């Protein structure tokens, strides 16, 4: 049984009555390393909960928890009790928000009322005992590249989300091939949108720059996941992109938070409930190819699978930073018509209009005869990176003995200035081909298509 399941099961057995302060066994476990007889923690830094354990059961009213800020009279915090593995746990949750103050020393002591004795005491700062609740509303899905995982989450207390850092641990749903336990991976802004940064190194006007990491590199040896992924440094935030997963596989993941250690301090909080995600497969597996012949229309084709139907989708992305507004809106790619009555085509094809001011993303969904849907994600590209030119018509004549002059007409005037050609030739009776290259050189500010000899 995974550790998170054990914690949840134990927690359910130790719940206090409704409307009373309570401390889960998971919270107590996370604070066990503090070795304090009186443990205190704050989930939002506007609250404070303190507790301690007694082996023997005492009559109601035996103990009292007092607290005071410097120069103020002591006040009593209302106590509740619950069963624990160590006997009886006494819990106090401070009654109101104005009772909790940051950056001021808070004096606490436990008193045995019947014996008029102080059992234990402690001085703390609320801003140093954080135990954040786990991130909530976690959404996970595929990123822009095959094998990428995009995670979005919201903190239970948004007002402190900028002062938290986060960790994720994950593992494959099919653990039969796993060589070790589920591994924790740390998030970093260095992983945010690496695809878009590589595809568009030139800054785009009216687009904010990506946030650079402000957290120091992790010290010590790097831990590697069973699938071979290498963790990266920790970062704060509500969105991150992680690469290195296996396309087409299913994973589970959990998140947890910790104060950043600068403005606020504390311990790692509990893990969130696990969520699962199915990553799309790599479109290379179905032979996806996309191209344009006019820089206006994009044609995509992929291998047609037997007894299955398929359709393509696309969307454009102009942002250069991590997406934070949920899933993209996919548009259907218009199917290419085939001749009726002809043999089933080897490839499925579709087309759509595009332009060279955004990155193009392609998704193909294949539906089997049994109704199962499999999705495949292509690598994003700019339209100018997928230009396919037709083969030019070649004319040649013998200039002198052993010399030929070659001429051709560029098939597309709009690309004449940007095109290079490759020529291969061989002699009669020879099997080895030789190659030569020729590029058009612009001598004016306008494209100059026309006949040019091979140097």
C-alpha distance (Angstrom), angle and dihedral (degrees) to the residues before:
residue distance angle dihedral
X1 . . .
X2 3.81 . .
X3 3.80 117.4 .
X4 3.80 93.9 -113.4
X5 3.81 90.8 56.8
X6 3.81 91.2 51.2
X7 3.79 90.8 51.0
X8 3.80 92.0 50.0
X9 3.78 92.7 47.8
X10 3.80 93.3 49.7
X11 3.78 90.9 45.3
X12 3.76 92.7 56.7
X13 3.81 91.3 56.7
X14 3.78 94.8 54.9
X15 3.77 103.7 49.6
X16 3.77 117.4 139.7
X17 3.80 123.2 -134.1
X18 3.82 115.3 -76.4
X19 3.82 120.1 -80.7
X20 3.82 92.0 20.5
X21 3.79 127.6 108.6
X22 3.77 111.8 -96.1
X23 3.78 139.3 -179.3
X24 3.79 120.5 -153.4
X25 3.77 120.5 -134.8
X26 3.80 87.0 -118.4
X27 3.82 91.7 58.9
X28 3.80 89.8 47.5
X29 3.81 90.6 49.0
X30 3.81 92.0 52.0
X31 3.81 90.4 52.2
X32 3.79 95.8 43.6
X33 3.81 91.9 96.2
X34 3.82 90.8 61.9
X35 3.83 90.0 74.7
X36 3.80 90.8 -152.1
X37 3.81 118.6 147.0
X38 3.81 87.3 -145.5
X39 3.82 111.2 43.9
X40 3.80 122.0 -161.8
X41 3.79 132.7 178.4
X42 3.79 140.6 170.4
X43 3.80 124.4 -148.4
X44 3.82 98.6 -169.3
X45 3.85 102.9 12.6
X46 3.80 86.8 -115.4
X47 3.80 91.9 79.6
X48 3.78 136.6 49.6
X49 3.79 131.6 -161.2
X50 3.82 123.9 -173.2
X51 3.81 128.9 -175.3
X52 3.78 143.8 165.7
X53 3.82 135.8 -175.3
X54 3.81 130.2 -121.6
X55 3.79 122.0 -166.6
X56 3.79 94.6 -149.0
X57 3.76 127.0 57.4
X58 3.81 111.8 -116.3
X59 3.82 129.4 -164.7
X60 3.78 117.4 -94.9
X61 3.78 112.3 -83.4
X62 3.80 95.1 28.0
X63 3.81 94.9 117.3
X64 3.76 133.8 44.7
X65 3.82 129.0 -171.6
X66 3.81 113.1 -148.1
X67 3.80 127.4 -172.0
X68 3.79 136.8 -179.7
X69 3.77 140.5 171.9
X70 3.83 117.6 -136.4
X71 3.80 112.6 -68.6
X72 3.82 94.5 11.5
X73 3.77 132.5 106.8
X74 3.82 117.6 -103.5
X75 3.79 117.5 -98.2
X76 3.78 130.0 -162.8
X77 3.79 120.9 -118.9
X78 3.84 114.6 -144.4
X79 3.81 111.0 -107.9
X80 3.79 131.8 -147.3
X81 3.78 128.0 -178.5
X82 3.77 135.3 -142.9
X83 3.77 137.2 174.8
X84 3.79 118.1 -95.2
X85 3.79 138.4 174.3
X86 3.81 88.5 -96.1
X87 3.81 98.7 48.6
X88 3.80 120.4 -91.2
X89 3.79 123.9 4.0
X90 3.80 118.3 -153.8
X91 3.80 115.0 -154.2
X92 3.79 133.2 -170.0
X93 3.79 124.1 -173.7
X94 3.77 112.6 -168.9
X95 3.79 108.4 -110.3
X96 3.81 104.2 -129.7
X97 3.78 142.1 14.4
X98 3.82 93.6 -111.1
X99 3.82 89.6 60.6
X100 3.83 90.2 67.7
X101 3.80 117.1 75.4
X102 3.77 127.0 176.5
X103 3.81 124.5 -135.9
X104 3.81 93.6 16.4
X105 3.84 123.8 107.5
X106 3.78 112.0 -111.1
X107 3.82 118.3 -156.3
X108 3.81 116.7 -150.1
X109 3.77 131.6 177.3
X110 3.78 136.1 171.4
X111 3.78 115.8 -135.6
X112 3.82 130.7 -163.6
X113 3.78 99.7 -139.0
X114 3.81 96.3 -163.3
X115 3.82 93.8 50.3
X116 3.82 93.7 33.6
X117 3.79 88.8 -133.3
X118 3.82 133.4 134.1
X119 3.80 108.0 -120.3
X120 3.83 97.5 -172.1
X121 3.78 139.6 -21.0
X122 3.80 139.6 -163.6
X123 3.81 141.8 -177.4
X124 3.81 117.5 -147.9
X125 3.79 145.6 158.6
X126 3.78 114.0 -125.0
X127 3.82 91.0 -142.4
X128 3.83 89.5 63.0
X129 3.83 100.1 52.1
X130 3.80 101.0 63.8
X131 3.79 119.0 155.1
X132 3.82 102.3 171.4
X133 3.74 121.3 -153.5
X134 3.82 111.6 -115.3
X135 3.81 120.1 -90.9
X136 3.77 113.7 -86.2
X137 3.80 135.7 -151.3
X138 3.79 92.2 36.1
X139 3.81 115.5 -171.9
X140 3.77 121.5 -173.2
X141 3.77 130.7 -179.0
X142 3.77 144.3 139.4
X143 3.80 119.6 -58.0
X144 3.78 128.1 -137.5
X145 3.82 94.0 -79.6
X146 3.82 129.1 53.3
X147 3.80 108.8 -93.7
X148 3.81 94.8 25.6
X149 3.79 124.3 122.8
X150 3.81 121.1 -155.4
X151 3.82 116.1 -158.8
X152 3.81 126.8 -168.5
X153 3.78 123.9 -178.4
X154 3.79 142.6 165.2
X155 3.78 125.7 -140.5
X156 3.83 117.9 -126.1
X157 3.83 87.2 -128.5
X158 3.84 106.4 39.4
X159 3.80 92.1 -176.4
X160 3.83 90.6 70.9
X161 3.82 98.6 35.4
X162 3.82 91.5 103.6
X163 3.80 89.9 58.4
X164 3.81 96.6 53.3
X165 3.77 135.0 84.5
X166 3.77 123.8 -156.1
X167 3.77 142.2 -146.1
X168 3.78 130.9 -161.6
X169 3.76 128.3 -158.3
X170 3.76 121.7 -168.3
X171 3.76 145.7 163.7
X172 3.79 140.8 -178.2
X173 3.79 116.8 -82.3
X174 3.78 87.3 -132.9
X175 3.79 101.0 60.3
X176 3.83 95.2 171.6
X177 3.81 91.0 101.6
X178 3.81 95.3 40.7
X179 3.80 115.9 121.7
X180 3.78 95.7 -161.5
X181 3.79 146.1 3.4
X182 3.78 123.6 -57.2
X183 3.78 109.2 -72.0
X184 3.78 131.9 -135.3
X185 3.79 116.5 -127.6
X186 3.79 124.1 -165.3
X187 3.78 121.4 -139.0
X188 3.79 127.2 -128.9
X189 3.78 136.8 -178.1
X190 3.81 84.9 -129.7
X191 3.80 85.9 78.1
X192 3.80 93.7 52.5
X193 3.79 111.2 116.8
X194 3.83 99.0 -26.9
X195 3.80 87.9 163.3
X196 3.79 95.5 58.2
X197 3.79 92.8 44.1
X198 3.81 91.0 53.5
X199 3.79 94.2 44.6
X200 3.79 94.5 46.3
X201 3.82 111.2 30.6
X202 3.82 91.7 159.7
X203 3.84 112.7 83.9
X204 3.79 114.4 -108.9
X205 3.78 118.2 -132.4
X206 3.82 117.0 -107.8
X207 3.82 91.4 13.6
X208 3.82 119.9 117.7
X209 3.80 116.7 -124.4
X210 3.78 119.0 -107.0
X211 3.79 115.1 -97.1
X212 3.78 111.6 -104.5
X213 3.82 120.6 -136.1
X214 3.81 115.1 -93.6
X215 3.79 98.0 -177.3
X216 3.83 121.7 96.6
X217 3.77 119.9 -113.4
X218 3.79 117.9 -87.9
X219 3.79 113.5 -93.0
X220 3.79 123.7 -133.9
X221 3.79 130.4 23.0
X222 3.77 119.0 -22.8
X223 3.80 116.9 -114.1
X224 3.79 115.1 -133.4
X225 3.78 125.4 -151.1
X226 3.83 123.2 -127.1
X227 3.81 89.4 -104.2
X228 3.78 91.5 53.6
X229 3.82 100.2 -103.0
X230 3.80 116.1 148.2
X231 3.81 116.4 -140.9
X232 3.78 119.3 -123.2
X233 3.83 131.2 -151.8
X234 3.79 124.7 -64.2
X235 3.79 122.0 -99.5
X236 3.77 140.7 177.8
X237 3.78 121.7 -119.0
X238 3.78 148.0 87.8
X239 3.81 99.8 -100.5
X240 3.77 136.6 41.7
X241 3.76 140.9 164.8
X242 3.81 120.3 -139.4
X243 3.79 124.7 -170.1
X244 3.79 132.3 -165.2
X245 3.81 101.0 69.4
X246 3.78 123.6 130.6
X247 3.84 111.8 -101.7
X248 3.78 115.7 -120.7
X249 3.82 94.3 22.1
X250 3.82 130.9 116.4
X251 3.81 122.4 -124.6
X252 3.79 138.9 -176.6
X253 3.78 121.3 -144.6
X254 3.81 142.0 179.9
X255 3.80 133.8 -164.6
X256 3.78 133.6 -151.2
X257 3.82 135.4 177.6
X258 3.78 140.1 -139.4
X259 3.84 132.4 -175.5
X260 3.79 110.1 -95.5
X261 3.83 92.8 -116.5
X262 3.81 92.5 -125.3
X263 3.80 108.5 77.5
X264 3.80 95.6 5.5
X265 3.80 131.2 24.3
X266 3.76 137.3 -163.3
X267 3.79 145.7 102.0
X268 3.78 135.7 -50.9
X269 3.78 108.1 -85.1
X270 3.81 126.0 -136.2
X271 3.77 123.0 -67.4
X272 3.79 118.6 -99.1
X273 3.76 121.7 -115.6
X274 3.82 108.5 -79.6
X275 3.78 119.7 -98.3
X276 3.78 126.1 -164.3
X277 3.79 130.5 -138.6
X278 3.81 133.0 -170.6
X279 3.80 111.5 -147.7
X280 3.82 118.8 -147.8
X281 3.77 117.7 -113.6
X282 3.79 124.6 -108.0
X283 3.82 110.3 -88.7
X284 3.80 89.1 -140.3
X285 3.80 85.3 77.7
X286 3.83 89.6 68.1
X287 3.82 94.5 37.7
X288 3.82 97.3 -109.9
X289 3.81 113.4 -170.1
X290 3.81 127.5 174.4
X291 3.81 127.7 -171.8
X292 3.80 144.2 158.1
X293 3.80 130.3 -147.2
X294 3.82 97.8 -172.1
X295 3.84 106.7 28.2
X296 3.80 88.4 -115.6
X297 3.80 107.2 72.8
X298 3.80 126.9 44.0
X299 3.80 121.5 -152.9
X300 3.81 120.4 -162.4
X301 3.78 127.2 -170.9
X302 3.80 135.0 -179.5
X303 3.78 137.2 174.7
X304 3.78 114.3 -77.0
X305 3.79 111.1 -128.3
X306 3.80 122.0 -143.3
X307 3.81 117.1 -100.0
X308 3.79 91.9 3.6
X309 3.78 137.6 102.9
X310 3.77 125.1 -145.4
X311 3.77 142.0 -174.3
X312 3.78 135.5 -172.1
X313 3.79 131.1 -130.4
X314 3.80 133.2 -170.0
X315 3.78 141.5 -173.7
X316 3.80 135.8 -179.4
X317 3.79 126.0 -128.0
X318 3.80 124.7 -162.5
X319 3.80 101.6 167.1
X320 3.81 118.6 102.8
X321 3.80 95.9 -160.0
X322 3.78 135.6 66.7
X323 3.83 112.3 -61.8
X324 3.80 110.2 -113.7
X325 3.78 103.6 171.2
X326 3.77 100.9 79.2
X327 3.77 129.4 -105.5
X328 3.83 120.9 -6.0
X329 3.78 121.5 -109.9
X330 3.80 108.8 -109.6
X331 3.81 119.9 -151.9
X332 3.78 123.3 -153.4
X333 3.78 116.4 -107.2
X334 3.83 110.7 -130.7
X335 3.80 111.3 -110.9
X336 3.80 120.6 -120.0
X337 3.81 112.0 -121.8
X338 3.81 120.3 -121.1
X339 3.80 127.8 -153.2
X340 3.82 110.5 -90.0
X341 3.79 114.7 -114.6
X342 3.78 94.0 19.4
X343 3.78 125.4 123.7
X344 3.83 116.7 -77.7
X345 3.83 106.1 -82.8
X346 3.77 119.7 -110.4
X347 3.80 90.9 -138.7
X348 3.79 134.8 38.7
X349 3.81 113.5 -138.0
X350 3.78 136.7 -168.5
X351 3.81 136.8 168.3
X352 3.81 140.6 -155.8
X353 3.80 139.3 173.9
X354 3.79 119.1 -99.8
X355 3.79 142.6 161.3
X356 3.77 137.7 -147.5
X357 3.80 99.9 -104.2
X358 3.80 100.3 83.4
X359 3.77 143.7 36.1
X360 3.81 116.7 -95.2
X361 3.82 120.8 -136.4
X362 3.83 122.7 -166.8
X363 3.82 128.3 -160.8
X364 3.81 125.1 -179.1
X365 3.81 122.4 -162.6
X366 3.79 118.7 -159.9
X367 3.82 118.8 -164.7
X368 3.80 116.6 -161.7
X369 3.79 125.5 -146.3
X370 3.82 87.6 -100.8
X371 3.81 91.2 57.4
X372 3.81 97.3 -106.4
X373 3.80 113.3 144.8
X374 3.82 120.2 -147.1
X375 3.80 120.6 -174.4
X376 3.81 126.7 -153.4
X377 3.79 124.9 -164.9
X378 3.79 124.1 -151.1
X379 3.79 125.9 -149.9
X380 3.84 110.9 -95.9
X381 3.78 119.1 -109.5
X382 3.79 144.1 173.6
X383 3.79 116.6 -112.6
X384 3.82 92.2 -117.7
X385 3.82 88.3 59.4
X386 3.83 92.1 61.3
X387 3.80 102.6 52.0
X388 3.82 114.9 145.5
X389 3.79 115.5 -170.1
X390 3.81 124.0 -165.6
X391 3.79 118.6 -115.7
X392 3.82 110.0 -90.4
X393 3.80 121.0 -124.4
X394 3.79 110.3 -104.5
X395 3.81 126.8 -143.7
X396 3.78 124.8 -176.0
X397 3.76 141.3 174.9
X398 3.78 135.6 -175.7
X399 3.80 110.0 -106.6
X400 3.78 96.8 -178.4
X401 3.75 138.6 -24.6
X402 3.79 107.3 -48.3
X403 3.85 94.5 2.3
X404 3.81 128.3 101.2
X405 3.78 130.2 -172.3
X406 3.80 114.9 -146.3
X407 3.79 125.4 -161.1
X408 3.80 132.5 179.7
X409 3.77 139.4 168.3
X410 3.79 118.7 -124.0
X411 3.83 107.0 -116.2
X412 3.84 94.4 -144.6
X413 3.79 119.9 39.8
X414 3.83 92.9 -163.4
X415 3.82 91.2 63.6
X416 3.79 100.0 36.9
X417 3.78 94.9 107.5
X418 3.80 94.3 48.5
X419 3.81 100.9 46.3
X420 3.78 131.5 102.1
X421 3.79 124.1 -169.9
X422 3.76 133.0 -146.7
X423 3.79 120.4 -150.3
X424 3.78 125.6 -167.5
X425 3.78 126.6 -172.3
X426 3.78 142.2 169.1
X427 3.78 136.9 -172.7
X428 3.74 124.9 -107.9
X429 3.78 110.7 -81.8
X430 3.82 92.4 15.4
X431 3.79 124.4 113.6
X432 3.80 100.0 -165.7
X433 3.81 116.7 91.9
X434 3.79 123.2 -147.1
X435 3.78 123.4 -154.5
X436 3.81 135.9 -146.5
X437 3.79 132.6 178.0
X438 3.80 132.7 -144.4
X439 3.81 129.6 -174.2
X440 3.78 128.9 -168.5
X441 3.81 113.5 -116.7
X442 3.81 117.0 -151.3
X443 3.81 113.2 -134.1
X444 3.82 95.9 176.3
X445 3.79 135.0 36.0
X446 3.81 90.8 -99.6
X447 3.83 128.9 67.1
X448 3.79 111.9 -91.5
X449 3.80 109.3 -157.1
X450 3.75 117.0 -177.7
X451 3.80 146.3 98.7
X452 3.78 114.5 -35.1
X453 3.82 125.7 174.0
X454 3.78 121.2 -128.0
X455 3.84 109.4 -105.5
